[in-house]
Amino acid sequence: MQAAVNDIFSRILKQRTALASLVAMGIKGGGALMMIAVFTLAARAMAADEFGRLAVWFNAMAFLAVFATFGQETLIARSWGEFNGAGDSGLAWGAYAFGWRLTMISGAVVAAGLVIFAPFVNQSVAPITLYAIASCLFTQTLLHYSSHSTRVMVGFVVSEVNRELTWRLVLLIVIIWSVLHQGLTLTEFFCASTAGMTLSLFFQLAKVWRKHLEARDAGIRIREPEPAARAAWFTRARAMWISAIVESVSAYSDVMLIGYFVSPAVAGDYFVAARIANAFLMVNAGLNTYSMAQSAKLHFSGENKKLQDILRSIVSVSAAVCFPALLIVLLFGSQLLTIFGVRFAGVYPTLAVLSAGSFVVAMCGGAPGILLTTGHEQLYSRVVLVATAVRMALTVILATHFGTVGAAVGWTVVNAPLAVFLSVVCRSICGVDTSLANLLRRAPADPAQDDGHPSLAGPPA
């Protein structure tokens, strides 16, 4: 009888996880489609060089926003689960407030630095455009921290709807109006982005404030960390910050490097191919949004078996979506590219290479998120730092000689093996398998399931 009850519970859990993962992926997919629409209109409304400059600035701003968050978006995901799992909700709220202070200060400093130093790098950008980019950078920094904290505190639906959809809807509406009436400028693009992100922040913070009032009514008070604990948080955040910087360099540096070493027009071509190929990474990120929100709490509570069940359901959905998507891209990639303009059809070889690499990464699952939220951020940052340095060097060399195809090859030959390696490392030291391989096993790879404790996880770094 007990076995039957456990089997029923397991099935319900898997269905719930699969449903939650599909919702997360749907939100991510909606955001990705909006951005494709945004850049489709921009590519058709702008000259090749101007669109390339938009792509370069967009990637530069996205990188700087991650840099300015100082690792707080990942630290709160771990701290909230760890402290609440230990029954110390007051310290969990203290960690949240601590993260906000650091994020706001760091965001303001980086945005001011952009205004001061950007003219030395690019003298052609108008001051009004630079102010628009800086305001967008500051707002996106706040949205990074707000989204990650809201995800673990309130739920991924509130977090991701506003992170992925709300601000992009505002941006899309403004761009449609601009294109129909007068054309599109960089200033309009970044001002609209700032307005949309501000609206997203408002909705997220309103939900968190309501949760704070409920906690206060329940007698929970914010408890500030002791100086020793604050120093430990800085150390932990620094390792997570380095990891986030390396990841953002990996995600955004290609377009910037191509724009600098080759030309803005070629950077725009690569950017378009990368936006479509990123659909696989979007599926991976969307599905693993749910697992990352649960990983720290389950890991530090010794529930690796439950975490593995979640990961198995997630990778099942990922495979079901990504296999046919890869086939569509390989067969109809040229036609997909023409939605940005007929001239982009020639970028198909770049799209095919990037899609193949992204597919492999997606099938390896969310190992980075598990490693970052279970105490292995320093190991992860070192591995990814080396891999990213190698890939950037390859991008410069190959893009200079072979254009966008060379850059795509450089991305794939580094990131696909790296994803496989990280999934193996995650299984070895965390006791959970994030990759497609765990579907082929009868039981999850959980060496701690007999005693309920993650015996291989080791102490937090």
C-alpha positions in Angstrom: 0.0 0.0 0.0 2.8 2.4 1.0 4.6 1.6 -2.3 1.4 2.5 -4.3 1.0 5.8 -2.5 4.6 6.7 -3.1 4.2 5.8 -6.8 1.2 8.1 -7.1 3.0 10.9 -5.3 6.0 10.5 -7.6 3.8 10.7 -10.7 2.0 13.9 -9.4 5.4 15.4 -8.6 6.7 14.7 -12.0 3.6 16.1 -13.7 3.7 19.2 -11.6 7.3 19.7 -12.4 6.8 19.2 -16.1 3.9 21.7 -16.0 5.9 24.3 -14.1 8.8 23.8 -16.5 6.5 24.2 -19.5 5.0 27.4 -18.0 8.6 28.8 -17.4 9.6 27.8 -20.9 6.5 29.4 -22.4 7.2 32.7 -20.6 10.8 32.6 -21.9 9.6 31.7 -25.4 7.2 34.6 -25.4 10.0 37.0 -24.4 12.2 35.6 -27.1 9.5 36.0 -29.8 9.0 39.6 -28.7 12.7 40.3 -29.0 12.8 38.7 -32.4 9.9 40.9 -33.5 11.8 43.9 -32.0 15.0 43.2 -33.9 13.2 42.3 -37.0 11.6 45.7 -37.1 14.9 47.3 -36.2 16.8 45.4 -38.9 14.3 46.5 -41.6 14.1 50.1 -40.4 17.9 50.7 -40.0 20.8 50.6 -42.3 23.2 47.7 -41.9 25.8 49.7 -40.0 23.3 51.4 -37.7 21.6 48.1 -36.9 25.1 46.7 -36.2 25.7 49.5 -33.7 22.4 48.8 -32.0 23.5 45.1 -31.7 26.9 46.1 -30.2 25.4 48.6 -27.7 22.6 46.2 -26.7 25.2 43.4 -26.0 27.5 45.8 -24.2 24.7 47.1 -22.0 23.6 43.5 -21.2 27.1 42.6 -20.1 27.6 45.7 -18.0 24.3 45.1 -16.2 25.5 41.6 -15.1 28.8 43.2 -14.1 27.1 45.8 -12.0 24.9 43.3 -10.1 28.1 42.1 -8.3 26.8 38.5 -8.0 23.9 39.4 -5.8 21.3 37.9 -8.1 22.9 34.4 -7.6 23.8 34.9 -3.9 20.2 35.7 -2.9 19.0 32.5 -4.7 21.4 30.5 -2.5 21.0 32.6 0.7 17.2 32.6 0.7 17.0 28.8 0.4 19.8 28.1 2.8 18.7 30.4 5.6 15.0 29.6 5.3 15.9 25.9 5.2 17.7 26.4 8.5 14.7 28.1 10.0 16.3 31.6 10.1 13.8 33.7 8.0 15.0 37.0 9.6 18.5 36.5 8.3 17.1 35.5 4.9 15.3 38.9 4.7 18.5 40.5 5.9 20.3 38.9 2.9 17.7 40.3 0.6 18.1 43.9 2.0 21.9 43.5 1.9 21.7 42.5 -1.8 19.6 45.5 -2.7 22.0 48.0 -1.1 25.0 46.5 -3.0 23.1 46.3 -6.3 21.9 49.9 -6.2 25.3 51.3 -5.3 27.2 49.2 -7.9 24.6 49.9 -10.6 24.9 53.6 -10.1 28.7 53.5 -10.2 28.8 51.5 -13.4 26.2 53.6 -15.1 28.1 56.8 -14.2 31.3 55.2 -15.4 29.7 54.5 -18.8 28.7 58.1 -19.2 32.2 59.3 -18.3 34.4 56.8 -20.2 32.3 55.7 -23.2 33.2 58.9 -25.3 36.8 57.9 -25.1 36.0 54.6 -26.8 33.3 55.7 -29.2 33.2 59.4 -30.0 30.4 59.1 -32.5 27.7 58.4 -29.9 25.5 61.4 -29.1 25.3 62.5 -25.5 21.5 62.1 -25.3 21.9 58.5 -26.6 24.6 57.8 -24.1 22.4 59.0 -21.2 19.6 56.8 -22.5 21.9 53.8 -22.6 23.2 54.6 -19.1 19.7 54.8 -17.6 18.7 51.6 -19.3 21.9 50.0 -17.9 21.0 51.1 -14.3 17.4 49.9 -14.6 18.4 46.5 -16.0 20.9 46.0 -13.2 18.0 46.5 -10.7 15.8 44.2 -12.7 18.4 41.5 -12.6 18.5 41.4 -8.9 14.8 42.0 -8.4 13.9 39.1 -10.8 16.2 36.6 -9.2 15.1 37.5 -5.7 11.4 37.5 -6.6 11.8 34.1 -8.2 12.9 32.4 -5.0 10.7 34.6 -2.6 7.4 34.8 -4.5 7.5 32.4 -7.4 8.9 32.2 -10.9 5.7 33.2 -12.6 5.7 36.7 -11.0 9.4 37.0 -11.6 9.6 35.8 -15.2 6.5 37.3 -16.6 7.8 40.8 -15.7 11.5 39.9 -16.5 10.7 38.5 -19.9 7.3 39.9 -21.1 6.3 43.2 -19.5 9.2 45.4 -20.4 9.5 43.8 -23.9 5.9 44.5 -24.6 6.4 48.2 -23.9 9.5 48.2 -26.1 7.7 46.4 -28.9 4.8 48.9 -28.9 7.2 51.9 -28.9 9.3 50.5 -31.8 6.2 49.7 -33.9 5.0 53.3 -33.4 8.5 54.7 -34.2 8.9 52.6 -37.3 5.5 53.5 -38.6 5.9 57.3 -38.0 9.5 58.3 -38.3 12.0 55.5 -38.2 13.9 54.2 -35.2 16.9 55.7 -33.3 19.2 54.2 -30.7 17.9 56.8 -28.2 14.3 55.8 -28.7 15.2 52.1 -28.3 16.9 52.5 -25.0 14.4 55.0 -23.5 11.6 52.6 -24.3 13.6 49.7 -22.7 14.1 51.8 -19.5 10.4 52.6 -19.3 9.4 49.0 -19.7 11.9 47.7 -17.2 10.7 50.3 -14.6 7.2 49.0 -15.0 8.4 45.4 -14.5 10.3 46.4 -11.4 7.2 48.0 -9.9 5.1 44.8 -10.3 7.8 42.6 -8.8 8.5 44.9 -5.9 4.8 45.2 -5.1 4.6 41.4 -4.7 7.7 41.2 -2.5 6.4 44.1 -0.4 3.2 42.1 0.2 5.2 39.1 1.3 7.2 41.3 3.6 4.1 42.6 5.3 2.9 39.0 5.8 6.3 38.0 7.3 6.2 41.1 9.6 2.6 40.2 10.8 3.9 36.7 11.5 6.6 38.1 13.9 9.6 37.8 11.5 12.0 40.7 11.7 14.8 41.5 9.3 18.1 40.5 11.0 21.3 42.1 9.7 24.3 39.8 9.4 27.2 40.1 11.8 30.4 41.6 10.5 32.0 38.1 10.1 28.9 36.9 8.2 28.9 40.0 6.0 32.6 39.4 5.1 31.7 35.8 4.2 28.9 37.0 2.0 31.3 39.3 0.1 33.6 36.4 -0.5 30.9 34.2 -1.7 29.4 37.0 -3.9 32.8 37.7 -5.4 33.1 34.1 -6.7 29.5 34.2 -8.0 30.2 37.6 -9.6 33.2 36.3 -11.4 31.1 33.4 -12.7 28.4 35.7 -13.8 30.9 38.0 -15.6 32.5 35.1 -17.4 29.0 33.8 -18.4 28.0 37.2 -19.7 31.3 37.6 -21.6 30.5 34.2 -23.2 27.0 35.4 -24.1 27.7 38.9 -25.3 31.3 39.3 -26.2 31.1 37.8 -29.7 29.0 40.6 -31.2 31.2 43.2 -29.5 34.4 41.6 -30.7 33.2 41.2 -34.3 32.0 44.8 -34.3 35.4 46.0 -33.2 37.7 43.7 -35.2 35.6 43.2 -38.3 32.7 45.7 -38.8 29.4 46.7 -37.3 27.5 45.2 -40.3 29.1 41.8 -39.9 28.3 42.0 -36.1 24.7 42.6 -37.0 24.7 39.5 -39.3 26.1 37.4 -36.5 23.7 38.9 -34.0 20.7 37.9 -36.1 21.9 34.3 -36.4 22.6 34.1 -32.7 19.1 35.4 -31.8 17.5 32.4 -33.6 20.1 29.9 -32.3 19.5 31.1 -28.8 16.1 29.5 -28.9 17.7 26.3 -27.6 19.4 28.2 -24.8 16.2 29.9 -24.1 14.4 26.6 -23.7 17.2 25.4 -21.4 17.1 28.6 -19.3 13.3 28.7 -19.2 13.0 25.1 -18.1 15.8 25.4 -15.5 14.3 28.5 -14.0 12.1 26.3 -11.9 14.9 23.9 -10.8 17.2 26.8 -9.9 14.5 28.3 -7.6 14.3 24.9 -5.8 17.9 23.7 -5.9 19.5 25.4 -2.9 16.6 24.6 -0.6 16.4 20.9 -1.6 20.2 20.4 -1.6 20.8 21.9 1.8 17.8 20.1 3.2 19.3 16.8 2.0 16.5 16.1 -0.6 18.7 15.3 -3.6 16.3 12.5 -4.6 13.5 15.1 -5.1 15.9 17.4 -6.9 16.9 14.6 -9.3 13.2 13.9 -10.1 12.7 17.6 -11.0 15.7 17.6 -13.2 14.6 14.4 -15.0 11.2 15.9 -15.8 12.9 19.1 -17.0 15.3 17.4 -19.4 12.4 15.2 -20.7 10.5 18.3 -21.8 13.7 20.0 -23.1 14.4 17.0 -25.4 10.8 16.9 -26.7 11.1 20.6 -27.7 14.7 20.9 -28.9 14.9 17.8 -31.2 12.1 19.0 -33.6 13.3 22.6 -33.2 16.8 21.6 -34.4 15.3 19.8 -37.4 13.3 22.9 -38.3 16.3 25.2 -38.1 18.5 22.9 -40.3 15.8 22.5 -42.9 14.3 26.0 -43.0 17.0 28.2 -41.5 17.4 30.3 -44.6 13.7 31.1 -44.6 13.7 31.9 -40.9 16.6 34.4 -41.4 14.7 36.3 -44.1 12.2 37.6 -41.6 14.9 40.1 -40.6 15.5 41.0 -44.3 16.4 39.1 -47.5 20.1 40.0 -47.1 20.3 37.8 -44.0 19.6 34.5 -45.9 23.3 34.2 -46.5 24.0 33.8 -42.8 22.5 30.3 -42.8 25.8 28.4 -42.3 26.5 30.5 -39.2 23.0 29.7 -37.9 23.4 26.0 -38.5 26.7 25.8 -36.6 25.4 27.9 -33.7 22.2 25.9 -33.5 24.1 22.6 -33.3 26.3 23.9 -30.5 23.3 25.4 -28.6 21.4 22.1 -29.0 24.2 20.2 -27.2 24.3 22.8 -24.4 20.6 22.5 -24.0 20.7 18.7 -23.7 23.3 19.1 -20.9 20.7 20.9 -18.7 21.1 23.4 -15.9 24.4 22.2 -14.3 25.7 25.8 -14.0 22.7 26.8 -11.8 23.0 23.8 -9.6 26.7 24.3 -9.1 26.3 28.0 -8.3 23.5 27.5 -5.8 25.0 24.5 -3.9 28.3 25.9 -2.8 30.6 25.2 -5.8 30.7 28.7 -7.4 34.5 28.9 -7.1 35.1 25.7 -9.0 32.5 26.7 -11.7 34.0 30.2 -12.1 37.5 28.9 -12.7 36.5 26.3 -15.3 34.3 28.8 -17.2 36.9 31.5 -17.0 39.5 29.4 -18.8 37.0 28.2 -21.4 35.8 31.8 -22.1 39.3 33.1 -22.5 40.0 30.4 -25.1 36.8 31.0 -26.9 37.3 34.8 -27.1 40.7 34.3 -28.6 39.2 31.9 -31.1 36.4 34.3 -32.0 38.9 37.1 -32.8 41.1 34.9 -34.9 38.4 33.0 -36.7 36.1 35.9 -37.2 38.9 38.0 -38.7 39.6 35.3 -41.3 36.3 33.6 -41.9 33.6 36.1 -40.8 30.5 35.0 -38.9 31.0 31.3 -39.7 34.4 31.4 -38.0 33.0 33.0 -34.9 30.2 30.4 -34.8 32.8 27.6 -35.0 34.8 29.2 -32.2 31.6 29.4 -30.0 30.6 25.8 -30.7 33.9 24.0 -30.3 34.3 25.5 -26.8 30.8 25.7 -25.3 29.5 22.3 -26.4 32.3 20.3 -24.7 32.2 22.7 -21.7 28.5 21.9 -21.2 29.1 18.2 -21.3 32.0 18.6 -18.8 29.9 20.6 -16.4 27.1 18.1 -16.4 29.6 15.4 -15.5 31.1 17.5 -12.7 27.7 18.3 -11.3 26.8 14.6 -11.2 30.1 13.8 -9.5 30.1 16.4 -6.7 26.5 17.3 -6.3 25.0 13.9 -6.8 22.4 14.9 -9.4 22.5 14.6 -13.2 21.2 17.5 -15.2 21.7 16.0 -18.7 19.8 13.9 -21.1 21.8 10.9 -20.0 19.8 10.7 -16.7 16.7 9.7 -18.8 18.6 6.5 -19.8 19.1 5.4 -16.2 16.5 3.5 -14.1 17.3 5.4 -11.0 18.7 8.9 -10.4 22.3 9.3 -9.7 22.0 10.2 -6.0 24.8 8.8 -3.9 23.2 10.3 -0.8 19.6 9.0 -1.2 20.1 6.2 1.4 20.9 8.5 4.3 19.1 11.6 3.0 22.2 13.8 3.0 24.2 15.1 0.0 27.4 13.3 1.1 29.5 14.4 -1.9 28.5 18.0 -1.8 31.1 19.1 0.7 31.0 22.4 2.6 29.9 25.6 1.1 32.7 27.4 -0.7 
